[in-house]
Amino acid sequence: MIRSSTSRNRTRLLATGTACALALGLAACGDSDSGSGSDGPVTLEVWTGAQGADKAVKQFNAAHDDITLKYVKVPGDKMSNQLNNSHKAGDKDKSPCLIQSDNREGSMLMAQGVLKDISGELKGSEGKFSDGAIKALSIGGKTYGVPDGRQPIFTIFNRKVFDTAGLDYPKTWEEMIDAGKELRKGGVKIFNLAGEDPSTWMNMAWQAGARWYTVKGDSWKINFTDGHSEWAAGIMQQMLDEKLVSKISYADYAAMIQEYDAGKIASRQVSTWQLSSFEQQIRKTSGQWEPAPNFRAPGEARPSSAADTFGLMVPELCPHSEEAVKAAAWLATNDKPVDTMGSPKTAGWYPAVKDPGPHLDQVVPKKLMGDHADQAVPVIKKSANFAGGWQYGPNSKAMYEELADQWGKAMAGDITVAEILPHMQKWVVNDLKRRKVNVIG
């Protein structure tokens, strides 16, 4: 765990309240008053790897005289390491004032004292964002990000494949297994699972009600072995044992697309940002793909979307947090940058604004969906039923890397999916103890 001189000085604040203690993986407490407004124009660096962000920054600069944003391209997979290095260096003049990340890495960076609590700066702007969006970028009552993108999860089905098999679209995960068994008779897989990517399983557990990290008092409570996670593991194991899914790596994306386009994989779970690239690659089955809601988990009357939230975050070293949050809120809610980042030619994001409706028509892949395209916006809107209550902890990046390693073993048949859960329980607890973070598990 990173402990800058700033974070060490703030440990005295842990006694002021549980929320502060836990916000910070028990390492630091980033107060929102540490970066006040400036008396004159300021220039703020923005680190982002999101496609289209450079255009959004230009739109901001054209509309503002008091704040100038400087775009710096930093790939998302390098963001946390690069920001940690900047934080360790301790040079405020070279620190960015905004970074683009998500709640998985943002919560970790906040817990490590690398991000600021911007709750105060965001006051009065909450009504501009969709329900739950700010909470998704908060930890222990402290907000570390301005939400600018969410992920409604839905399914696209190959209509012709299902018609040929005489099947209706499955509405639950259990029904998906039943449909997969029928499709298997014709040599068709219901789904693709990549051996390096456990996110479908993790998000399914989240959707069902699992909470791997929660806060209890001044400690993190770890629970990978709950019934919801075990249910999700059971569904995944059935799909693997029954050979209902293809197992093509995303590194072999072209091969995966060929299987979809040949009608050998019948469905895909997606969000808006994945639609454009899929449409560009599909040829033979273009026009056959029909959108439908996500699969329901047990107890759900309406399927929920369990997936990460994107946001603009203010590093602890930024001396201009007020201006940074002002800029972030404009980028996240003004129509011009919202349309830019939602364009299928850029990031294809679903905006985190209160009313995303006016921005959705552009994300519909009309060629891919053909006569089904008019169903897309209604399905996407209904899918914006986001599962709340999920929290990532101070070691979320390391946790996910270990989870991916174990998932690969399960995909190879070396262990069962269910065996991953007690392993992760022990591994995460021990890792947090090693980092000197209070933990219950």
C-alpha positions in Angstrom: 0.0 0.0 0.0 1.3 3.4 -1.0 1.9 5.9 1.9 3.0 9.3 0.8 3.9 11.9 3.3 0.5 13.5 2.8 -1.3 10.2 3.6 0.8 9.5 6.7 0.0 13.0 8.1 -3.7 12.2 7.5 -3.8 9.0 9.5 -4.6 11.0 12.6 -8.0 11.6 11.0 -8.9 7.9 11.2 -10.3 8.5 14.6 -12.8 11.1 13.3 -15.1 8.5 11.8 -15.5 5.0 10.4 -16.2 6.4 6.9 -12.9 8.1 6.7 -11.0 5.1 8.0 -12.4 2.8 5.5 -12.2 5.2 2.6 -8.9 4.7 2.7 -8.0 1.2 3.0 -6.9 2.5 6.3 -4.0 4.3 4.7 -5.1 7.8 4.2 -8.0 10.2 4.3 -8.2 12.5 1.3 -10.2 15.6 2.4 -12.0 17.6 -0.3 -10.7 20.9 1.0 -7.1 20.3 0.1 -7.4 21.8 -3.3 -9.2 25.1 -3.4 -10.2 27.2 -6.3 -7.8 29.5 -8.1 -8.0 33.3 -8.5 -7.1 33.1 -12.2 -7.1 30.9 -15.3 -5.6 27.5 -14.8 -4.4 24.7 -17.1 -5.2 21.1 -16.0 -3.7 17.9 -17.4 -6.2 15.2 -18.2 -4.9 11.6 -18.4 -7.1 9.3 -20.5 -7.0 6.5 -22.9 -10.7 6.7 -23.9 -11.2 7.0 -27.6 -12.7 10.4 -28.5 -11.5 12.1 -25.3 -9.2 14.4 -27.3 -12.2 15.8 -29.2 -14.2 16.2 -25.9 -11.2 18.1 -24.4 -11.2 20.5 -27.5 -14.9 21.0 -27.0 -14.4 22.0 -23.4 -11.6 24.4 -24.2 -13.7 26.1 -26.9 -16.4 26.8 -24.3 -14.2 28.0 -21.4 -11.8 30.8 -20.8 -11.1 30.2 -17.1 -9.9 26.6 -17.4 -7.8 25.0 -20.1 -7.5 21.2 -20.3 -4.4 19.6 -21.6 -5.0 16.1 -23.1 -2.5 13.5 -22.3 -3.0 10.0 -23.7 -2.5 7.3 -21.1 -3.9 3.8 -21.8 -6.3 2.5 -19.3 -4.3 -0.6 -18.4 -1.3 1.7 -17.5 -3.3 4.4 -15.7 -3.0 3.2 -12.1 0.7 2.4 -12.3 1.5 5.7 -14.0 -0.6 7.6 -11.4 1.0 5.8 -8.5 4.5 6.7 -9.9 3.4 10.4 -10.1 2.0 10.3 -6.6 5.2 8.8 -5.2 7.2 11.5 -6.9 5.1 14.1 -5.0 5.5 16.9 -7.5 2.2 18.8 -7.7 3.3 20.7 -10.8 3.6 17.5 -12.8 0.5 15.8 -11.4 -2.6 15.4 -13.6 -5.7 17.0 -12.3 -8.1 14.5 -13.9 -7.7 10.8 -14.8 -10.2 8.5 -16.6 -10.8 5.2 -14.8 -13.5 3.1 -13.4 -14.8 2.0 -9.9 -12.6 -1.2 -9.9 -9.3 0.8 -10.0 -10.7 4.1 -8.6 -11.8 2.5 -5.3 -8.3 1.0 -5.0 -6.6 4.3 -5.7 -8.9 6.1 -3.3 -8.1 3.5 -0.6 -4.4 4.0 -1.2 -4.7 7.8 -0.7 -3.9 8.6 -4.4 -7.3 10.2 -5.2 -9.2 13.0 -3.5 -12.6 13.0 -1.9 -14.6 15.3 -4.1 -17.9 15.0 -2.3 -17.9 18.7 -1.4 -17.1 19.9 -5.0 -19.9 17.8 -6.4 -22.6 19.1 -4.1 -25.4 20.6 -6.0 -24.6 18.7 -9.2 -26.1 15.3 -8.1 -29.3 15.9 -10.1 -27.4 15.9 -13.4 -26.4 12.2 -13.1 -28.3 9.0 -13.3 -29.5 7.3 -10.1 -26.7 5.5 -8.4 -24.0 6.7 -10.6 -22.2 8.9 -8.0 -22.7 6.2 -5.4 -21.0 3.7 -7.7 -17.9 5.9 -7.5 -18.0 6.4 -3.7 -16.5 4.5 -0.8 -17.2 4.9 2.8 -19.4 7.9 2.1 -16.6 9.6 0.1 -16.9 10.2 -3.6 -13.7 9.8 -5.7 -15.1 10.2 -9.3 -17.4 12.2 -11.5 -19.4 9.5 -13.5 -19.2 9.8 -17.2 -20.2 6.3 -18.5 -22.2 3.3 -17.4 -22.8 -0.2 -18.8 -26.3 -1.4 -19.3 -26.0 -5.1 -20.0 -28.2 -6.8 -22.6 -28.0 -9.8 -25.0 -28.0 -10.0 -28.7 -29.2 -13.2 -30.2 -28.8 -14.7 -33.7 -32.5 -14.8 -34.7 -32.0 -17.2 -37.5 -30.2 -19.7 -35.4 -32.9 -19.7 -32.7 -35.7 -19.9 -35.4 -34.0 -22.9 -37.0 -33.7 -24.7 -33.7 -37.3 -23.8 -32.8 -36.3 -22.0 -29.6 -37.4 -18.9 -27.8 -34.8 -16.7 -26.3 -33.8 -17.7 -22.8 -34.8 -15.2 -20.1 -32.8 -16.6 -17.1 -29.4 -18.1 -16.7 -30.9 -21.5 -16.1 -33.0 -21.2 -19.3 -29.8 -20.3 -21.1 -28.3 -23.7 -20.2 -31.5 -25.5 -21.4 -31.3 -23.6 -24.7 -27.6 -24.4 -25.0 -28.3 -28.1 -24.7 -30.8 -27.9 -27.6 -28.4 -25.8 -29.7 -25.6 -28.3 -29.0 -27.5 -30.9 -31.1 -26.9 -28.7 -34.1 -23.2 -28.0 -33.3 -24.0 -24.5 -32.1 -22.6 -22.9 -28.9 -24.8 -20.7 -26.8 -22.1 -18.3 -25.7 -18.3 -17.6 -25.7 -16.2 -17.5 -22.6 -12.6 -16.4 -22.8 -10.0 -18.2 -20.6 -8.4 -14.9 -19.5 -11.5 -13.0 -18.6 -13.5 -13.9 -15.4 -15.7 -10.7 -15.7 -18.8 -12.6 -16.9 -18.7 -14.8 -13.9 -17.9 -12.1 -11.4 -20.6 -9.8 -12.8 -23.1 -12.7 -12.6 -22.3 -13.2 -8.9 -22.7 -9.4 -8.4 -26.0 -9.5 -10.3 -27.3 -12.3 -8.0 -26.4 -10.4 -4.8 -22.8 -11.3 -4.0 -20.7 -8.7 -2.2 -17.1 -9.8 -2.1 -15.9 -6.6 -0.3 -18.0 -4.8 2.3 -17.2 -2.5 5.2 -17.8 -3.5 8.8 -16.7 -0.9 11.4 -13.2 0.1 10.5 -12.4 -3.1 8.6 -13.0 -4.7 5.3 -15.2 -7.8 5.4 -14.4 -10.3 2.7 -16.9 -12.9 1.5 -16.3 -14.9 -1.7 -18.1 -18.1 -0.4 -21.7 -16.8 -0.1 -24.6 -18.6 -1.8 -24.8 -16.1 -4.6 -21.3 -16.7 -5.7 -21.7 -20.4 -5.4 -24.8 -20.2 -7.6 -22.9 -18.3 -10.3 -20.0 -20.8 -10.1 -22.6 -23.6 -10.5 -24.0 -22.0 -13.7 -20.6 -21.6 -15.2 -19.5 -25.1 -14.3 -22.6 -26.5 -16.0 -21.8 -24.5 -19.2 -18.3 -25.9 -19.2 -19.1 -29.5 -18.3 -21.9 -29.7 -20.8 -19.7 -28.1 -23.5 -22.3 -25.4 -24.2 -19.8 -22.6 -24.7 -16.9 -21.9 -27.0 -13.7 -21.0 -25.3 -12.0 -18.5 -27.7 -9.6 -16.0 -26.3 -10.2 -12.3 -27.0 -6.6 -12.4 -28.3 -8.1 -14.4 -31.1 -10.8 -11.9 -31.7 -10.9 -12.6 -35.5 -11.4 -16.3 -34.9 -14.2 -15.5 -32.4 -16.0 -13.2 -34.9 -15.8 -15.9 -37.6 -17.6 -18.3 -35.3 -20.3 -15.7 -34.6 -20.6 -14.9 -38.3 -20.9 -18.6 -39.2 -23.8 -19.0 -36.9 -21.8 -21.3 -34.6 -22.2 -19.0 -31.5 -25.8 -18.0 -31.0 -25.7 -15.1 -28.5 -23.5 -12.5 -26.9 -23.8 -10.5 -23.7 -22.9 -6.9 -24.5 -23.1 -3.2 -23.6 -23.2 -0.2 -25.9 -19.5 0.2 -26.3 -19.1 -3.2 -27.9 -21.7 -2.8 -30.6 -19.8 -0.8 -33.2 -16.8 -3.1 -33.5 -19.1 -6.2 -33.7 -21.1 -4.6 -36.5 -17.9 -3.8 -38.4 -16.7 -7.4 -38.3 -19.9 -9.2 -39.0 -20.7 -10.0 -42.6 -22.7 -13.2 -43.3 -25.1 -12.8 -40.4 -25.5 -9.0 -40.6 -29.2 -8.1 -40.0 -29.9 -11.3 -38.0 -28.9 -10.0 -34.5 -31.8 -9.1 -32.2 -31.4 -7.3 -28.9 -33.1 -8.7 -25.8 -32.8 -8.1 -22.0 -30.0 -9.6 -19.9 -30.6 -13.0 -18.3 -32.3 -12.8 -14.9 -30.6 -14.0 -11.8 -32.6 -15.8 -9.0 -35.1 -13.5 -7.3 -35.1 -10.9 -10.0 -38.4 -9.8 -11.5 -36.4 -7.6 -13.9 -32.8 -8.3 -14.9 -30.2 -6.0 -13.6 -26.9 -4.8 -15.0 -23.9 -5.6 -12.9 -20.9 -3.9 -14.5 -18.3 -1.2 -13.7 -19.0 2.6 -13.9 -16.5 4.9 -15.7 -15.5 8.3 -14.2 -13.2 11.2 -14.2 -11.2 11.4 -10.9 -9.0 14.0 -9.2 -5.6 12.9 -8.0 -4.6 13.8 -4.5 -1.7 16.0 -5.7 -3.9 18.2 -7.9 -3.9 21.8 -6.5 -7.1 22.8 -8.3 -9.8 20.2 -7.3 -12.6 22.8 -7.6 -11.7 23.6 -11.2 -11.1 19.9 -12.0 -14.5 18.8 -10.8 -16.1 21.7 -12.6 -14.4 20.5 -15.8 -15.2 16.9 -15.2 -18.9 17.6 -14.6 -19.1 19.6 -17.9 -17.4 16.8 -19.8 -19.8 14.2 -18.3 -23.1 16.1 -18.7 -22.8 18.7 -21.5 -24.5 17.4 -24.7 -21.5 17.9 -27.0 -18.9 15.8 -25.1 -21.7 13.3 -24.1 -22.5 12.7 -27.8 -18.8 12.6 -28.7 -18.1 9.9 -26.1 -21.3 8.0 -27.0 -20.6 7.9 -30.7 -20.0 4.5 -32.2 -16.9 6.1 -33.9 -15.3 6.7 -30.5 -16.0 5.1 -27.1 -19.7 4.2 -27.6 -20.4 4.9 -24.0 -23.8 4.9 -22.4 -23.8 8.3 -20.6 -24.2 8.6 -16.8 -26.6 11.6 -17.2 -30.1 11.9 -15.7 -31.8 11.5 -19.1 -29.7 9.5 -21.5 -32.5 9.0 -24.0 -31.6 11.8 -26.4 -28.1 10.3 -26.8 -29.0 6.7 -27.6 -30.0 6.5 -31.2 -26.4 6.9 -32.4 -25.3 3.7 -30.6 -27.7 1.4 -32.5 -25.9 -0.8 -35.0 -28.6 -0.7 -37.7 -26.7 -2.9 -40.2 -26.0 -5.5 -37.6 -29.6 -5.7 -36.3 -31.5 -5.0 -39.5 -35.2 -5.2 -39.0 -34.6 -5.6 -35.2 -32.9 -2.2 -34.9 -36.0 -0.4 -33.7 -35.9 -2.6 -30.6 -32.5 -1.6 -29.5 -33.1 1.7 -27.7 -36.1 0.3 -25.7 -34.0 -2.7 -24.7 -31.0 -0.5 -23.7 -33.2 1.8 -21.6 -34.8 -1.2 -19.8 -31.3 -2.6 -19.2 -30.3 0.6 -17.3 -31.4 -1.1 -14.1 -28.0 -1.1 -12.4 -27.2 -3.5 -9.6 -26.0 -1.5 -6.6 -24.3 -2.4 -3.4 -21.1 -3.7 -5.0 -17.8 -2.5 -3.6 -14.2 -3.0 -4.7 -11.5 -3.0 -2.1 -8.0 -1.6 -1.5 -6.4 -4.5 -3.5 -9.0 -4.8 -6.3 -6.4 -4.9 -9.1 -4.4 -7.6 -7.5 -7.6 -9.5 -6.6 -8.8 -9.4 -10.2 -5.4 -10.6 -11.5 -5.5 -13.6 -9.1 -9.1 -14.3 -10.1 -8.2 -14.3 -13.7 -5.4 -16.8 -13.1 -7.7 -19.1 -11.2 -10.4 -18.7 -13.9 -8.0 -19.8 -16.5 -7.3 -23.0 -14.6 -11.1 -23.7 -14.3 -11.5 -23.1 -18.0 -8.7 -25.6 -18.7 -10.4 -28.1 -16.4 -7.6 -28.2 -13.8 -10.0 -27.1 -11.0 -13.7 -26.4 -10.7 -15.2 -22.9 -10.8 -16.5 -23.5 -7.2 -12.9 -24.2 -6.0 -11.9 -20.7 -6.9 -14.1 -19.2 -4.2 -12.4 -20.5 -1.1 -9.0 -19.9 -2.7 -9.9 -16.3 -3.3 -11.3 -15.9 0.2 -8.0 -16.9 1.7 -5.9 -15.1 -0.9 -7.6 -11.7 -0.5 -7.7 -11.8 3.3 -4.0 -12.7 3.4 -3.1 -10.0 0.8 -4.9 -7.3 2.8 -3.2 -8.4 6.0 0.1 -8.2 4.2 -0.8 -4.7 3.2 -1.6 -4.0 6.9 -5.3 -3.3 6.1 -7.9 -4.2 8.8 -9.8 -7.2 7.4 -12.4 -9.7 8.5 -12.8 -12.9 6.6 
